[in-house]
Amino acid sequence: MQSSQAQNERENGGKRIINFRTLLFCALFLCFGIIFAYLHVIYGLSLWYACILLPITGVICVLAFTLAQWKRILVSLALLALSFILGAVCFSAQINDFQSGGSYDGERTVGGRVIAKETDGETYALTLDSLSVDGNQEDGKLTAYLPASCYEETSLSDEVLLFGDLRTKTQTFGDYGFRAYAVEENMRYVMYVEETAVVGKDFHLFLATRGILEDRVCAGMDETPAAVTVATLIGNTSGIEEGLLDNVRRGGIAHIFAVSGLHVGALYAFCLWLIGKTGLKRTAKTIRFVIVFAVLLLYGGICGYSASVVRATVMCLLLYFSKLAGLGNDNLETISAAAIIVLLISPVSLFTVGFQLSFAACYGIALLARPISKGLYRLGDFIRYNVLRKERKPFVLEEDTHPLNTWQRIVRATVSFASVTLAAQIATTPIQICSFGYLSVWSLLLNCIFVPIVSALFSVLLAFVVVASILPSFCGAFVLFIPNAVWSAMLLVFENVTFSTVSLAVSPVAVCTYYASATLCCGKWNLPKKAIAALSLAFALVCTVSLVFTNV
């Protein structure tokens, strides 16, 4: 095998600087196309600027292939060009669709189905779909602000009639910049309601299930643990007290209180564990995939198929399909495939913080977790040999396949978790600073503490809530006693400790050089170690200088 590999390298002119991964670069050029369309649609950028990508594709091909591989070069160029065009076309189509439909500004009568209820104790809002305005059907969704008395009279999946001031909100820019979330969720209208009437009940399996879960949780648990449970399981954080939620955000772990990849991944892992421990492991691969698909589909429906849930579900299903089909375990390609699917469905997702954090964390783990774990093992060896003066014997290597003792298994699990957490933190830090304007001092520590706890308890918590929803209502408090006590204990930290943050601003130069330095350290570039070290140091220096000047 080694001789044939060496022969192939000689035929191709030796190892190339870039290991060309088709889906990874297609995802990258899909993003380029979306960004270009954004600049064209929003700022009127000339289409001729698309020619800038020609030298970029040329550089990629020069670094990835030799002239003897001209067929691969042509195919790759065609795929990258197609990805760019698809990104631009899909983004433009989504923006045009969002801006289509009726335009309203005044008192109207609106009919629709309630798909979400949110309140912070002062304002009360409903989200409606299946809209009709003065009898005319309209696409999109509506946010309705209404009095508390009207809010209490409505339930999920109710068909309602609302009378009040209706306004069309299809502007792509608002007070806080590009309204990516509104476009992604198709939130076209806002209404300030004067009168409401419930005119029917449109049974919807997912909405009905969600309503039952929320009611049983709120009835069987104390107010704060109930609000946190609803946020963790369904993604509705409106019930959490604002001060507590702000403190959780400052701690850098607000993602545990909103449905994301952490929760879907935990449910996916539980499904695999359950299949492996039962007779289901002897069933056909197709049946196993259908079971996992159905569970994740049901959970996504209960959560309203939010963008973060769809992203995580697509990624988990692709991972499982690759595993069952024996397609290998190239995490970069799997993540890229998920990104392509999500962006083709909703190109504007690229500009949402949720998408950026989700995929930055995934790419960071795929690229950096292994180099970090190797560094941690070497650090362990250094401490063992030079500090503790132990026998010069390998501590425990990540690649070891021989049976490990209990201590070695603990070390391996600890290093694996620490490297994954640190890799995700490194990859998402610039996005967090750009989006929120600060960096949490406690983020890494609190993520190391609470993420494994939430991951381990999520499926158990969901099981408790499902049982409480099936049993008679008077049993809810008994079934949910343990989750109530666990959440109450965990929340004591956030209710009694105020977490600090550091206000920061970053420039595009700092962000680009930061990620350039990080990718050079991932071991995916076929460059001499000295060259990688020199380039990484140079990029890190430029990033530091830019960061200092930006915050002076």
C-alpha positions in Angstrom: 0.0 0.0 0.0 2.8 2.4 0.9 4.7 1.7 -2.4 1.5 2.3 -4.5 0.9 5.5 -2.5 4.5 6.7 -3.1 4.1 5.8 -6.8 0.9 7.9 -7.0 2.6 10.8 -5.4 5.5 10.6 -7.8 3.1 10.5 -10.8 1.3 13.5 -9.4 4.4 15.5 -8.7 4.6 14.7 -5.0 2.3 15.8 -2.2 0.2 18.8 -2.9 -0.1 21.7 -0.5 -3.9 21.3 -0.2 -5.8 18.1 0.3 -8.7 18.8 -2.0 -12.0 17.8 -0.3 -14.8 18.2 -2.8 -17.7 18.8 -0.5 -15.7 21.1 1.7 -14.7 23.4 -1.2 -18.2 23.2 -2.7 -19.6 24.4 0.6 -17.0 27.2 0.7 -17.9 28.4 -2.8 -21.6 28.1 -2.0 -20.9 30.6 0.8 -19.0 32.8 -1.6 -22.0 32.8 -3.9 -24.4 33.7 -1.1 -22.2 36.5 0.1 -21.8 37.9 -3.4 -25.6 37.8 -3.9 -26.0 39.6 -0.5 -23.6 42.4 -1.6 -25.4 42.6 -5.0 -28.9 42.6 -3.7 -28.3 44.8 -0.7 -25.6 47.1 -1.9 -25.8 46.9 -5.7 -22.4 45.3 -6.2 -21.6 44.9 -9.8 -21.8 41.3 -11.2 -18.4 41.8 -12.7 -16.8 41.5 -9.3 -17.7 37.8 -9.5 -14.6 37.5 -11.7 -12.5 38.0 -8.5 -13.1 34.3 -7.8 -11.3 33.2 -10.9 -7.8 33.7 -9.5 -9.0 32.1 -6.2 -10.1 28.9 -8.0 -6.9 29.0 -10.0 -4.8 29.2 -6.8 -6.7 26.3 -5.2 -6.2 24.1 -8.3 -2.5 25.0 -8.4 -2.1 24.0 -4.7 -4.3 20.9 -5.0 -3.5 19.3 -8.4 -0.8 19.0 -11.0 -1.2 19.8 -14.7 -1.2 16.1 -15.4 -4.5 16.0 -13.5 -6.3 18.3 -15.9 -9.5 16.3 -15.9 -9.8 16.7 -12.1 -9.0 20.3 -12.5 -11.8 20.8 -15.0 -14.4 18.9 -12.9 -13.4 20.7 -9.8 -13.7 24.1 -11.5 -17.1 23.2 -12.8 -18.3 22.1 -9.3 -17.0 25.2 -7.6 -18.6 27.4 -10.3 -21.9 25.6 -9.9 -21.7 25.9 -6.2 -21.1 29.7 -6.5 -24.0 30.1 -8.9 -26.4 28.0 -6.8 -25.5 30.1 -3.7 -26.2 33.4 -5.5 -29.4 32.2 -7.1 -30.9 30.6 -4.0 -30.1 33.7 -1.8 -31.7 36.0 -4.4 -34.7 33.8 -4.7 -35.2 33.7 -0.9 -35.0 37.5 -0.6 -37.4 38.0 -3.4 -39.9 35.5 -1.9 -39.6 37.2 1.5 -40.4 40.6 -0.1 -43.4 39.3 -2.1 -47.0 39.2 -0.9 -49.3 41.9 0.3 -48.2 45.2 1.8 -50.3 46.4 4.8 -50.2 49.4 7.1 -53.4 49.9 9.1 -56.2 48.2 10.8 -57.0 44.8 9.5 -58.7 41.5 10.4 -56.2 38.6 10.4 -56.9 34.9 10.7 -54.3 32.3 11.4 -53.1 29.4 13.5 -51.1 29.9 16.7 -47.8 28.1 16.5 -45.9 29.7 19.3 -46.5 31.8 22.5 -43.9 33.9 24.2 -43.9 36.3 27.1 -41.4 38.0 29.4 -44.0 39.0 31.9 -44.5 42.5 30.4 -45.1 41.8 26.7 -47.2 39.0 25.3 -46.8 37.7 21.8 -48.2 35.0 19.5 -46.7 33.6 16.3 -49.2 32.7 13.6 -49.0 30.9 10.3 -51.7 29.9 7.7 -52.5 33.6 7.4 -55.5 35.3 5.9 -55.8 39.1 5.8 -59.3 40.4 5.2 -60.1 37.1 3.7 -57.1 37.0 1.4 -54.5 34.2 1.9 -51.0 35.3 2.6 -47.7 33.4 2.9 -45.3 33.9 5.8 -45.7 34.3 9.5 -47.0 37.0 11.8 -46.0 38.2 15.2 -48.9 39.5 17.2 -48.6 41.6 20.4 -51.7 41.5 22.5 -53.0 42.2 26.0 -52.4 39.6 28.7 -56.0 38.7 29.0 -56.2 37.8 25.3 -52.9 35.9 25.5 -54.2 33.7 28.3 -57.3 32.8 26.3 -55.3 31.3 23.4 -53.5 27.9 23.1 -51.2 26.3 20.6 -52.9 25.2 17.4 -55.9 27.5 18.0 -57.4 29.2 15.0 -57.9 32.8 15.9 -59.2 36.1 14.4 -57.3 39.2 15.3 -58.2 42.8 14.8 -55.7 45.6 15.1 -52.9 47.5 13.4 -51.1 45.3 10.9 -47.8 46.2 9.3 -45.7 44.5 6.7 -42.1 43.9 7.8 -40.3 42.7 4.7 -37.5 45.2 4.9 -34.2 43.2 4.9 -32.6 45.7 7.2 -33.7 46.8 10.6 -32.3 48.7 13.7 -29.7 46.0 14.2 -28.6 45.4 10.6 -29.6 42.6 8.2 -32.7 40.9 9.5 -31.4 37.4 8.7 -33.5 35.6 11.4 -36.7 37.2 10.1 -36.0 36.1 6.5 -35.0 32.7 7.6 -38.2 32.2 9.7 -40.3 34.0 7.1 -41.6 36.5 9.7 -43.3 39.0 7.3 -45.8 40.7 9.4 -46.3 42.3 12.9 -49.6 43.2 14.4 -50.7 45.2 17.5 -53.9 43.5 18.5 -57.0 45.2 19.9 -59.5 42.3 19.8 -59.1 38.6 19.6 -61.4 35.6 19.0 -60.7 31.9 19.1 -62.8 30.5 16.2 -61.6 26.9 16.1 -59.0 24.3 16.8 -56.8 23.0 14.1 -55.3 19.7 15.4 -51.6 19.5 14.7 -49.7 16.6 16.2 -46.5 18.4 16.9 -48.2 21.5 18.3 -50.6 19.4 20.5 -47.6 17.4 21.8 -45.7 20.5 22.5 -48.6 22.1 24.3 -49.1 19.0 26.5 -45.4 18.9 27.4 -45.3 22.6 28.3 -48.5 22.4 30.4 -47.3 19.3 32.4 -43.8 20.8 33.0 -45.3 24.1 34.3 -47.8 22.3 36.5 -45.4 19.8 38.0 -42.3 21.9 38.6 -41.4 25.2 40.3 -41.5 28.3 38.1 -37.8 28.7 37.3 -36.9 25.0 36.9 -40.0 24.7 34.7 -38.9 27.6 32.5 -35.4 26.2 32.1 -36.8 22.7 31.3 -39.1 24.1 28.6 -36.1 26.1 27.2 -33.8 23.0 27.3 -36.3 20.6 25.7 -38.2 22.8 23.3 -36.2 26.0 22.8 -38.6 28.5 24.3 -36.5 30.8 26.6 -39.2 33.4 27.1 -40.2 32.0 30.5 -36.8 32.4 32.0 -36.3 35.4 34.2 -34.3 38.1 32.3 -31.7 38.5 35.0 -31.0 34.8 35.2 -30.8 34.5 31.4 -28.4 37.4 31.1 -26.2 35.8 33.7 -26.2 32.5 31.9 -25.2 34.4 28.7 -22.4 36.2 30.5 -21.3 32.7 31.6 -21.0 31.7 28.0 -23.4 28.7 28.2 -26.7 30.1 27.0 -26.7 27.4 24.4 -27.7 24.8 26.9 -31.0 26.6 27.5 -31.9 26.6 23.8 -32.4 23.6 21.6 -29.3 23.2 19.4 -26.8 20.6 18.3 -26.0 19.7 21.9 -29.5 18.5 22.5 -30.2 16.8 19.2 -26.7 15.2 19.4 -27.5 13.9 22.9 -30.8 12.4 21.7 -29.1 10.9 18.7 -26.4 9.3 20.9 -29.2 8.0 23.2 -30.9 6.4 20.2 -27.6 4.7 19.1 -27.1 3.5 22.7 -30.6 2.1 22.9 -30.2 0.3 19.6 -26.9 -1.2 20.6 -28.3 -2.5 23.9 -31.5 -4.0 22.6 -32.5 -6.5 19.9 -32.7 -3.6 17.4 -29.0 -4.0 16.7 -29.9 -7.2 14.9 -32.4 -5.6 12.6 -31.6 -4.4 9.1 -29.6 -1.2 8.7 -32.5 0.5 6.9 -34.8 -0.2 9.8 -32.3 1.3 12.3 -31.9 4.4 10.2 -35.7 4.8 9.9 -36.0 4.5 13.7 -33.4 7.2 14.3 -34.8 9.3 11.5 -38.4 9.1 13.0 -37.2 10.0 16.5 -35.3 13.0 15.4 -38.1 14.0 13.0 -40.6 13.9 15.8 -38.4 15.8 18.2 -37.7 18.4 15.5 -41.5 18.8 14.9 -42.2 19.4 18.6 -39.5 22.1 18.5 -41.1 23.7 15.5 -38.4 22.7 13.1 -36.3 25.7 14.2 -33.2 26.4 12.1 -30.8 25.1 14.7 -32.8 21.8 15.1 -32.9 21.3 11.3 -29.1 21.9 11.1 -28.3 19.4 13.9 -30.8 16.8 12.6 -29.3 16.9 9.1 -25.8 16.5 10.5 -26.7 13.6 12.8 -28.6 11.8 10.0 -25.7 12.2 7.6 -23.3 10.9 10.2 -25.5 7.8 10.8 -26.0 7.2 7.1 -22.3 7.4 6.4 -21.7 4.9 9.3 -24.3 2.4 8.1 -23.3 2.7 4.5 -19.6 2.2 5.3 -18.7 5.5 3.6 -15.8 6.2 6.0 -15.6 8.7 8.7 -14.5 12.0 7.1 -16.0 14.5 9.5 -15.0 17.4 7.3 -17.0 16.1 4.3 -20.0 15.1 6.5 -20.1 18.6 8.1 -19.7 20.2 4.6 -22.6 18.1 3.2 -24.8 19.2 6.1 -23.8 22.8 5.5 -24.6 22.5 1.8 -28.1 21.0 2.4 -29.0 23.6 5.0 -27.8 26.5 2.9 -29.6 25.3 -0.2 -32.8 25.1 1.9 -32.2 28.6 3.5 -29.2 30.5 2.1 -29.8 33.4 4.5 -28.9 31.1 7.4 -25.3 31.9 6.6 -25.9 35.3 8.2 -27.5 34.0 11.4 -25.5 33.7 14.6 -26.9 30.2 15.2 -25.6 28.8 11.9 -22.2 30.5 12.3 -21.7 29.2 15.8 -23.0 25.7 15.0 -20.8 25.1 12.0 -17.8 26.9 13.4 -17.9 24.6 16.4 -18.2 21.5 14.2 -15.4 22.5 11.9 -13.3 23.5 14.9 -13.8 20.1 16.4 -13.0 18.3 13.1 -9.9 20.3 12.5 -8.4 21.1 15.9 -9.6 18.4 18.4 -7.0 15.9 17.3 -4.0 18.3 17.4 -5.1 19.6 20.8 -5.5 16.0 22.2 -2.0 15.2 20.9 -0.6 18.3 22.6 -2.3 17.3 25.9 -0.9 13.8 25.8 2.6 15.3 25.2 2.0 17.6 28.1 1.1 14.7 30.3 4.3 12.8 29.2 6.4 15.9 30.0 4.8 16.3 33.5 5.3 12.5 34.1 8.9 12.4 33.0 10.3 15.8 34.1 8.1 16.9 37.0 7.0 13.7 38.7 10.2 11.8 37.6 8.3 8.7 36.7 9.6 5.8 34.6 10.0 6.8 31.0 7.1 4.9 29.6 4.3 6.2 27.3 1.6 7.8 29.3 -1.4 6.7 27.1 -1.6 7.5 23.4 -4.8 8.4 21.6 -3.9 5.8 18.9 -3.5 2.9 21.4 -5.7 0.0 20.7 -4.5 -2.4 23.4 -6.8 -2.9 26.5 -6.6 0.1 28.9 -6.8 0.0 32.6 -9.3 2.1 34.5 -6.9 5.1 35.0 -6.0 5.1 31.3 -9.6 5.1 30.3 -10.3 8.0 32.6 -7.3 9.9 31.1 -8.5 9.2 27.5 -12.0 10.3 28.2 -10.8 13.5 30.0 -8.4 14.4 27.2 -11.0 13.7 24.5 -13.6 15.9 26.2 -11.1 18.7 27.0 -9.8 18.8 23.4 -13.3 18.9 21.9 -14.4 21.6 24.3 -11.3 23.7 23.7 -11.5 23.2 19.9 -15.1 24.4 19.8 -14.2 27.4 22.0 -11.3 28.4 19.8 -13.5 28.2 16.7 -16.4 30.2 18.0 -14.7 32.9 20.0 -14.5 35.5 17.2 -18.1 35.0 16.3 -19.2 35.5 19.9 -17.2 38.7 20.1 -18.6 40.0 16.8 -22.2 39.1 17.7 -22.3 40.1 21.4 -19.5 42.6 21.8 -17.9 40.8 24.8 -16.0 37.6 25.7 -17.1 35.5 28.7 -14.3 35.0 31.2 -16.0 31.9 32.5 -17.1 30.3 29.3 -14.5 27.5 29.0 -14.8 26.5 32.7 -18.6 26.5 32.8 -18.8 24.6 29.4 -16.5 22.0 30.9 -18.8 21.6 33.9 -22.3 22.0 32.5 -22.1 20.7 28.9 -21.4 17.1 29.9 -24.1 17.3 32.6 -26.7 18.5 30.2 -25.6 16.0 27.6 -25.8 13.1 30.0 -29.2 14.2 31.5 -31.0 15.5 28.4 -32.5 12.2 27.3 -33.4 11.3 30.9 -35.0 14.7 31.4 -37.0 14.2 28.2 -38.1 10.7 29.3 -39.3 12.1 32.7 -41.4 14.8 30.9 -42.9 12.3 28.4 -43.9 10.0 31.3 -45.4 12.9 33.2 -47.4 13.9 30.1 -48.7 10.3 29.6 -49.8 9.8 33.2 -52.8 11.6 34.8 -52.0 15.3 35.6 -51.9 14.7 39.4 -48.9 12.5 39.0 -46.8 15.2 37.3 -45.3 16.6 40.5 -44.2 13.2 41.7 -42.6 12.2 38.3 -40.9 15.5 37.9 -39.7 15.8 41.5 -36.1 14.7 40.6 -35.7 17.0 37.5 -37.1 19.8 39.6 -34.5 19.2 42.4 -31.6 18.8 39.9 -32.4 22.0 38.1 -32.9 23.9 41.3 -29.4 22.8 42.5 -27.7 23.6 39.2 -29.3 27.0 39.0 -28.0 28.0 42.4 -24.7 28.8 40.7 -26.3 31.4 38.4 -28.6 32.8 41.0 -25.9 33.5 43.5 -22.8 34.3 41.3 -22.6 37.1 38.8 -20.3 36.2 36.0 -18.0 38.8 34.4 -17.2 39.5 30.8 -14.6 41.5 28.9 -15.9 44.0 26.4 -14.1 43.5 23.1 -14.3 44.6 19.4 -12.7 42.8 16.5 -11.9 43.9 13.0 -12.2 41.8 9.8 -8.4 41.6 9.7 -8.3 40.2 13.2 -10.9 37.6 12.4 -9.3 36.5 9.1 -5.8 36.2 10.6 -7.2 34.4 13.6 -8.8 31.7 11.6 -5.8 31.5 9.2 -3.5 30.9 12.1 -5.9 28.2 13.6 -6.2 26.3 10.3 -2.5 26.2 9.9 -2.2 24.5 13.2 -4.7 21.8 12.3 -2.2 19.6 10.4 -4.2 19.6 7.2 -1.7 21.7 5.2 1.1 19.8 3.4 3.8 22.3 4.3 7.1 22.0 6.2 6.7 22.3 9.9 9.0 25.4 10.0 6.9 27.1 7.4 3.6 26.3 9.2 5.1 27.6 12.5 6.4 30.8 10.8 3.1 31.5 9.1 1.0 30.8 12.2 3.2 33.1 14.3 2.9 35.9 11.6 -0.9 35.6 11.4 -1.2 35.5 15.2 1.0 38.6 15.5 -1.1 40.5 13.0 -4.3 39.4 14.8 -3.0 40.5 18.1 -1.9 43.9 16.8 -5.2 44.5 15.1 -7.1 43.5 18.2 -5.1 45.9 20.3 -5.6 48.8 18.0 -9.3 48.1 17.6 -9.8 48.2 21.4 -7.5 51.1 22.3 
